[in-house]
Amino acid sequence: MKQKHALCVVMVMAYGSIAYAGPVVDLAPGDSTDTLSGIMNTQMSELIGSTVNDSYEDFSIWGQDEGRVGSPLYQGTLMTRIVRSLDTGNLIFNYRLLNPDPALMVAISHVEISGYEGLQTRVEFRNELTAPGDEGPSVASRSEDGDVISFDFDGMLDIEEESRFFFAMVDSADWYANAATVTIYLQSGESVSLSVAGANPAIPAPGALGLLGIASLVSTRRRR
């Protein structure tokens, strides 16, 4: 496994379009691309930003017939990092798979992330020398309704490898706890799903629910 690098609090990404040559893909609903090649942090000032939230969730993937008896097929950590662009104020949702258990021998094939319906998304991964991780996805696709983005590791993310940061830029400045789902698939077909932060406004954060309750009380009192 390559040496792990310290994670910066400033994330830098890049902008582009599927209609033009370039390392970042504007992924519309129903689109797919097999041209992900990575982006260096000096290629687009729009995506220079500051980290607003980091979260880590340990996970295990079990065999389809094993339940939770015996040993899992894969164990690792999912990192979700939310970055706010200094240029636009919009968000970049970054994902990383790290800390694989080297004693387990099943590779990761792809990752599906739901919660992008109604949002513009631009996708790629970071590949500069200072970026942590060993491999980024080479293929990305989006469901017809726009809700699910799939990142495929065409050569498989081997058990001793950590992923690069792969990301989706959105045209939204708001994020919500548990508004998206990341499903991680093994080469052998098994998977696990985790709830993560997202930009889907249909699922407000717990704090936002409290504010809505206060607003409702204020409105009721005014009508009396």
C-alpha positions as CSV (number, residue, x, y, z in Angstrom):
1,M,0.0,0.0,0.0
2,K,1.3,3.4,-0.8
3,Q,2.3,5.8,1.9
4,K,-0.6,7.7,3.3
5,H,-0.5,11.4,3.1
6,A,-1.9,14.0,5.5
7,L,-5.3,15.3,4.4
8,C,-5.5,19.0,3.7
9,V,-8.4,21.1,4.9
10,V,-8.5,22.7,1.5
11,M,-9.8,20.6,-1.3
12,V,-9.1,21.6,-4.9
13,M,-11.0,20.1,-7.8
14,A,-11.7,21.0,-11.4
15,Y,-14.4,21.9,-13.8
16,G,-15.3,20.8,-17.3
17,S,-18.0,19.4,-19.5
18,I,-18.7,16.2,-21.3
19,A,-19.1,18.2,-24.5
20,Y,-15.5,19.3,-24.5
21,A,-12.1,17.8,-24.0
22,G,-11.0,17.9,-20.4
23,P,-10.6,15.8,-17.3
24,V,-13.9,16.6,-15.6
25,V,-17.3,15.3,-16.9
26,D,-20.7,17.1,-16.7
27,L,-22.8,14.0,-16.0
28,A,-26.4,14.5,-17.0
29,P,-29.2,12.0,-16.2
30,G,-28.7,8.9,-18.3
31,D,-25.1,9.8,-19.2
32,S,-22.0,7.6,-18.8
33,T,-18.3,8.1,-19.5
34,D,-15.3,5.8,-19.5
35,T,-12.8,8.7,-19.7
36,L,-12.2,9.6,-16.1
37,S,-8.5,10.2,-15.9
38,G,-8.0,12.4,-12.8
39,I,-7.5,16.1,-12.2
40,M,-4.7,18.0,-10.7
41,N,-5.3,20.7,-8.1
42,T,-4.1,23.6,-10.3
43,Q,-6.4,23.1,-13.2
44,M,-9.5,25.1,-12.2
45,S,-9.9,27.9,-9.6
46,E,-13.6,27.4,-9.4
47,L,-13.0,24.3,-7.3
48,I,-10.6,25.7,-4.8
49,G,-12.5,25.5,-1.5
50,S,-12.6,24.8,2.2
51,T,-13.8,21.7,3.9
52,V,-17.1,22.2,5.8
53,N,-17.6,18.6,6.9
54,D,-15.6,15.3,7.2
55,S,-17.1,12.0,8.2
56,Y,-15.7,8.5,8.5
57,E,-17.8,5.3,8.7
58,D,-16.3,1.8,9.2
59,F,-18.1,-0.9,7.3
60,S,-18.0,-4.6,6.7
61,I,-19.3,-6.6,3.7
62,W,-20.5,-10.1,4.4
63,G,-21.2,-13.1,2.1
64,Q,-24.7,-13.4,0.7
65,D,-25.4,-16.6,2.6
66,E,-23.3,-15.9,5.7
67,G,-25.4,-13.4,7.5
68,R,-23.2,-12.1,10.2
69,V,-21.8,-15.4,11.2
70,G,-18.1,-16.0,10.6
71,S,-15.7,-13.5,8.9
72,P,-16.7,-10.7,6.6
73,L,-15.4,-10.6,3.0
74,Y,-14.2,-7.0,3.2
75,Q,-13.7,-4.4,5.9
76,G,-12.7,-0.8,5.5
77,T,-13.7,2.8,6.0
78,L,-15.7,5.2,3.9
79,M,-14.7,8.9,4.1
80,T,-17.1,11.6,3.0
81,R,-15.7,15.1,2.7
82,I,-17.9,18.2,1.8
83,V,-16.0,21.1,0.3
84,R,-17.5,24.6,-0.5
85,S,-16.1,26.4,-3.5
86,L,-14.7,29.8,-2.8
87,D,-15.7,31.0,-6.2
88,T,-19.4,29.8,-6.3
89,G,-20.3,28.8,-2.8
90,N,-21.6,25.5,-4.2
91,L,-20.6,22.1,-2.8
92,I,-18.3,19.3,-3.8
93,F,-19.1,15.8,-2.4
94,N,-15.9,13.8,-2.1
95,Y,-15.6,10.1,-1.3
96,R,-12.7,7.9,-0.4
97,L,-12.4,4.2,0.5
98,L,-9.6,3.6,2.9
99,N,-8.2,1.3,5.7
100,P,-8.9,-2.1,3.9
101,D,-8.2,-5.2,6.0
102,P,-5.2,-6.8,4.2
103,A,-6.2,-10.2,5.5
104,L,-9.3,-10.3,3.3
105,M,-8.9,-10.9,-0.4
106,V,-12.0,-9.6,-2.3
107,A,-11.7,-6.5,-4.4
108,I,-14.2,-3.6,-4.7
109,S,-15.7,-3.2,-8.2
110,H,-17.9,0.0,-8.0
111,V,-19.7,2.4,-5.7
112,E,-23.2,3.8,-6.2
113,I,-24.3,7.0,-4.6
114,S,-28.0,8.1,-4.5
115,G,-29.3,11.6,-3.7
116,Y,-28.5,13.5,-6.9
117,E,-31.9,13.8,-8.5
118,G,-32.6,17.4,-9.7
119,L,-28.9,18.5,-9.3
120,Q,-26.3,19.3,-11.9
121,T,-23.3,17.0,-11.3
122,R,-19.7,17.1,-12.5
123,V,-17.5,14.2,-11.7
124,E,-13.8,13.2,-11.6
125,F,-11.1,12.1,-9.1
126,R,-8.0,13.7,-7.8
127,N,-4.7,12.4,-9.0
128,E,-2.0,14.9,-8.1
129,L,1.1,13.6,-6.4
130,T,0.0,15.0,-3.0
131,A,-3.5,13.5,-3.2
132,P,-3.8,10.4,-0.9
133,G,-4.8,7.0,-2.3
134,D,-3.7,4.5,-4.9
135,E,-6.4,4.4,-7.6
136,G,-9.3,6.4,-8.9
137,P,-12.4,5.2,-10.8
138,S,-12.2,5.1,-14.6
139,V,-15.9,4.9,-15.4
140,A,-18.9,7.0,-14.2
141,S,-22.6,6.7,-15.1
142,R,-25.8,8.2,-13.9
143,S,-29.3,6.7,-13.7
144,E,-32.1,7.9,-16.0
145,D,-33.8,9.8,-13.2
146,G,-30.5,11.4,-12.2
147,D,-30.7,10.1,-8.6
148,V,-27.8,7.6,-8.7
149,I,-24.2,8.1,-9.8
150,S,-22.0,5.0,-10.2
151,F,-18.2,5.2,-10.0
152,D,-16.6,2.0,-11.4
153,F,-13.0,0.9,-10.7
154,D,-12.5,-0.8,-14.0
155,G,-9.3,-2.6,-12.9
156,M,-10.8,-3.3,-9.5
157,L,-9.8,-1.6,-6.2
158,D,-7.5,-4.3,-4.9
159,I,-7.6,-5.3,-1.2
160,E,-4.3,-3.5,-0.4
161,E,-5.3,-0.3,-2.2
162,E,-7.1,2.8,-1.0
163,S,-9.0,4.9,-3.4
164,R,-8.2,8.4,-4.5
165,F,-10.8,11.1,-3.7
166,F,-13.6,10.7,-6.3
167,F,-16.2,13.5,-6.3
168,A,-19.4,15.0,-7.6
169,M,-19.8,18.8,-7.8
170,V,-23.3,20.1,-7.5
171,D,-25.2,23.3,-8.2
172,S,-26.3,23.6,-4.5
173,A,-24.9,25.4,-1.5
174,D,-26.9,23.4,1.1
175,W,-26.1,20.0,2.6
176,Y,-28.2,17.7,4.8
177,A,-27.3,14.8,7.1
178,N,-28.3,11.3,5.9
179,A,-29.6,12.7,2.7
180,A,-27.7,10.3,0.4
181,T,-26.8,6.6,0.3
182,V,-23.5,5.1,-0.7
183,T,-23.6,1.4,-1.7
184,I,-20.2,-0.3,-2.0
185,Y,-20.0,-3.4,-4.2
186,L,-17.5,-6.2,-4.2
187,Q,-16.2,-8.0,-7.4
188,S,-18.1,-11.1,-6.1
189,G,-21.4,-9.2,-6.0
190,E,-21.9,-8.6,-2.3
191,S,-22.5,-5.0,-1.1
192,V,-23.2,-2.7,1.9
193,S,-25.2,0.5,2.0
194,L,-24.3,3.5,4.2
195,S,-26.2,6.7,4.9
196,V,-24.1,9.9,4.3
197,A,-24.6,13.6,3.9
198,G,-26.0,14.9,0.6
199,A,-27.6,17.8,-1.1
200,N,-31.1,16.4,-1.4
201,P,-33.4,19.0,0.1
202,A,-36.2,16.5,0.6
203,I,-34.3,15.2,3.6
204,P,-33.4,18.1,6.0
205,A,-30.8,17.7,8.6
206,P,-31.9,17.1,12.2
207,G,-31.1,20.7,13.2
208,A,-33.2,21.9,10.3
209,L,-36.2,19.8,11.6
210,G,-35.9,21.7,14.9
211,L,-35.9,25.0,13.1
212,L,-39.0,24.0,11.2
213,G,-40.8,23.1,14.4
214,I,-40.0,26.5,15.9
215,A,-41.2,28.2,12.8
216,S,-44.4,26.3,13.0
217,L,-45.0,27.3,16.6
218,V,-44.4,31.0,15.8
219,S,-46.8,30.8,12.9
220,T,-49.5,29.2,15.1
221,R,-49.1,31.9,17.8
222,R,-49.4,34.6,15.2
223,R,-52.7,33.2,14.0
224,R,-54.3,33.2,17.4
